[in-house]
Amino acid sequence: LAAGMTLIPALLTGGIHLDGFCDTADALGSRRSREEKLRILSDSHTGAFAVLGAGGWFLLTWSLWQELAPDLSPRRMGMLGLGFVLSRALSGLGTAVLPPAKGSGLLHAFTTASQKQAVALTDGGLAFLCAVGMVLLDPWPGMGAVLGAVLAFLYYRGMSRRQFGGITGDLAGWFLTVCELLILAGVLIGGRILG
C-alpha cells in the first residue's frame, strides 16, 4: 500500500512535478547567483542534488504512507484525496499572486494570458473549500494537513522570491511535491499527537 500510494502521483502526472522538484533541488543546492540558478532550472541534466532530493522525497513519502496505513479509513482517504486538490488549488493561486521569475517559459505564458484576479478568487475559494472539507472529514488530521499545506505555500512564496526573484514552472512542481509531503506529515502528526 505504501509503495503504491507513493508511486501513484508520479505515475499519474508522468513525473512532471517531480521533475520540477529535482530541477529546483539542483538549483538550490548549487548556491550560485540568481541568474545561474535560473539557468540550472532549464538545464535538462540531472545533478547530485536532484538525485538526493528525489531519493529523500520517495523515502519520506513511503515512510509516511507506511505509518498512515494502519489508520486509513474511508473518511481519511477522502481527506487525503482533497489534499491533492488543495495542493493544486494553492499552486494555481500562486501563479496568480506571485511574480514570475522570467519573462518567458510556459508559466509566464500562462500567467500573462490569464485573468489573475479571477484565477486568485477561484483557486483561493477552492483551497478554502478543500481545507474546510478536510477538517470536517477528520478534524485533527485535517487541521494538521491544512497547516502543512499553508506552511509549504508560505515557504514557497518566500523562497521563490529570495532565491529566484519569482516563480517558474519548475518551482511550481517543487511546491506541489513538497506541499503533498507536508500534507501527509500533517495528517500523521494531527492524528497521532493531537487526535
RONU-912644 format. One line per field, with one value per residue (C-alpha): residue number from 1; residue in one letter; x, y, z. Coordinates in steps of 0.001 Angstrom, whole numbers. Layout:
REM residues N
pos: [NUM,...] $
code: [A,...] $
px: [X,...] $
py: [Y,...] $
pz: [Z,...] $
END
This chain:
REM residues 195
pos: [1,2,3,4,5,6,7,8,9,10,11,12,13,14,15,16,17,18,19,20,21,22,23,24,25,26,27,28,29,30,31,32,33,34,35,36,37,38,39,40,41,42,43,44,45,46,47,48,49,50,51,52,53,54,55,56,57,58,59,60,61,62,63,64,65,66,67,68,69,70,71,72,73,74,75,76,77,78,79,80,81,82,83,84,85,86,87,88,89,90,91,92,93,94,95,96,97,98,99,100,101,102,103,104,105,106,107,108,109,110,111,112,113,114,115,116,117,118,119,120,121,122,123,124,125,126,127,128,129,130,131,132,133,134,135,136,137,138,139,140,141,142,143,144,145,146,147,148,149,150,151,152,153,154,155,156,157,158,159,160,161,162,163,164,165,166,167,168,169,170,171,172,173,174,175,176,177,178,179,180,181,182,183,184,185,186,187,188,189,190,191,192,193,194,195] $
code: [L,A,A,G,M,T,L,I,P,A,L,L,T,G,G,I,H,L,D,G,F,C,D,T,A,D,A,L,G,S,R,R,S,R,E,E,K,L,R,I,L,S,D,S,H,T,G,A,F,A,V,L,G,A,G,G,W,F,L,L,T,W,S,L,W,Q,E,L,A,P,D,L,S,P,R,R,M,G,M,L,G,L,G,F,V,L,S,R,A,L,S,G,L,G,T,A,V,L,P,P,A,K,G,S,G,L,L,H,A,F,T,T,A,S,Q,K,Q,A,V,A,L,T,D,G,G,L,A,F,L,C,A,V,G,M,V,L,L,D,P,W,P,G,M,G,A,V,L,G,A,V,L,A,F,L,Y,Y,R,G,M,S,R,R,Q,F,G,G,I,T,G,D,L,A,G,W,F,L,T,V,C,E,L,L,I,L,A,G,V,L,I,G,G,R,I,L,G] $
px: [0,2726,4729,1651,475,3994,4211,659,1017,4258,2773,-472,1318,4144,6567,6255,6028,8846,10953,10409,11278,14549,15488,14789,16847,19794,19395,19094,21959,24270,24370,25076,23762,20095,20868,22831,20041,17535,19865,20132,16323,16226,19151,17973,20830,20280,22696,23594,21161,18282,19143,19489,16288,14241,15592,14765,11283,10482,11807,9893,6671,6861,7609,4637,2281,3681,2847,-586,-1636,-2994,-5154,-6679,-10451,-12778,-13056,-9287,-8785,-11348,-9449,-6154,-7818,-8875,-5228,-4255,-6911,-5762,-2135,-3149,-5513,-2689,-367,-2895,-3281,500,524,-1996,-488,3270,5502,7101,10892,11395,9832,9491,8513,5259,4353,4950,2776,21,78,135,-2815,-4929,-7173,-5206,-7959,-10443,-7834,-6932,-10575,-11405,-8332,-8428,-12082,-11353,-8441,-10699,-13428,-10876,-9450,-12924,-13792,-10600,-11236,-14882,-13921,-11315,-10722,-7233,-5548,-7391,-6062,-2567,-2832,-4093,-1319,1246,-145,-157,3433,4513,2878,4410,7864,7379,6437,9468,11984,10951,11269,14512,16307,14857,13090,9713,8161,8699,7057,9815,9258,5526,6376,8663,5831,3311,5766,6672,3083,1794,4598,3750,44,895,3107,335,-2179,173,1064,-2517,-3870,-1229,-243,-3316,-6077] $
py: [0,2464,1789,2103,5339,6753,5921,6733,10562,10365,7837,9773,13031,11476,12749,16366,17775,15563,16820,20390,19281,17760,20810,23077,20863,21171,24948,25469,23081,24959,28002,30146,33518,34023,34049,30801,29166,30128,28637,25405,25174,24978,22535,19049,17279,15702,16706,15195,17385,16209,12570,13140,15190,12648,9764,11601,12503,8900,7609,10166,9716,5921,6162,8461,6169,3181,4904,6036,2655,1146,4233,4578,4781,5953,9368,9706,8586,11204,13808,12792,12943,16512,17178,16606,19121,21574,21451,22156,24970,26583,26148,27902,30642,31046,31613,34418,36204,35537,37268,35198,34907,35030,36844,33592,29970,28078,29525,33081,32469,31031,33848,36672,35171,34580,36919,36904,38212,35579,32826,34028,34108,30734,28900,30663,29667,26079,25885,27169,24626,21802,22908,23026,19634,18077,19369,18247,14743,14188,17239,16833,15173,17621,20607,19111,18652,22193,23587,21592,22993,26575,26257,24847,27786,30405,28869,28636,32308,33441,31036,31723,35495,35333,32679,33162,36532,34875,31577,29300,26088,24066,25886,25179,21475,21726,23322,20586,17875,19491,20501,16954,15631,18128,17290,13636,14643,16889,14047,11778,14382,15585,12067,10597,13500,15715,13199] $
pz: [0,969,-2186,-4395,-2782,-3134,-6838,-7981,-8026,-10032,-12463,-12980,-13752,-15754,-13120,-14296,-10760,-9543,-12457,-11252,-7721,-8972,-11067,-8102,-5774,-8178,-8417,-4669,-3953,-6315,-4003,-7063,-8181,-9041,-12764,-12521,-10510,-13206,-15827,-13816,-13714,-17510,-17785,-18767,-16968,-13561,-10816,-7465,-5523,-7734,-7094,-3340,-3215,-5173,-3106,95,-1155,-2104,1213,3298,1325,1576,5321,5938,3996,5906,9201,7988,6555,9826,10468,6983,6807,4019,5700,5979,2359,1302,3283,1659,-1758,-1003,-136,-3777,-4855,-2158,-3310,-6914,-5897,-3916,-6896,-9138,-6529,-6566,-10331,-9854,-6861,-7062,-9613,-12386,-12247,-16007,-18922,-20855,-20381,-20018,-16613,-17854,-20905,-18729,-16178,-18713,-20620,-17519,-15633,-12412,-10171,-11372,-11003,-7498,-6397,-7936,-6671,-3303,-2901,-3953,-1495,1286,486,423,3774,5345,3873,5202,8714,8628,7476,10193,12445,13963,10984,8726,10656,10547,6777,6207,8400,6384,3118,4423,5690,2313,495,2783,2396,-1394,-1574,419,-1109,-4700,-4258,-2310,-4379,-7885,-7991,-8568,-9603,-12589,-13756,-12087,-8802,-9076,-9438,-6414,-4444,-5300,-4343,-1020,-255,-682,1503,4264,3963,4648,7579,8915,8771,10684,13311,13699,14009,16292,18539,18650,17852] $
END
